[in-house]
């Protein structure tokens, strides 16, 4: 969006949105940094390791819904990390940490949206 068009709509947007329109690279970098920090906070609150094998590298840990239904929950909350992390924080008893391998195994065993190889 050109500066002239942005200035024309300045009164319609919040200060944060105006900043995002004028400086998309800075805004996106700030959002990524915030989201990464927030994810690490949530991982810490959930125990910092896979509950099955003890794997503790946060790059390969998943926040898993204990009773399944994660895909549907994400659809219902507009798939935004802010709302998702807030839900995990408010209801930690519904979630667990799994490494990607154990998360995939759980999905296959419970037929959660993946084809089972038998």
Helices and strands as residue ranges (DSSP letters): H 3-8, G 10-12, H 15-22, H 24-45, G 58-60, E 61-65, H 70-76, H 81-90, G 92-94, E 95-99, H 100-109
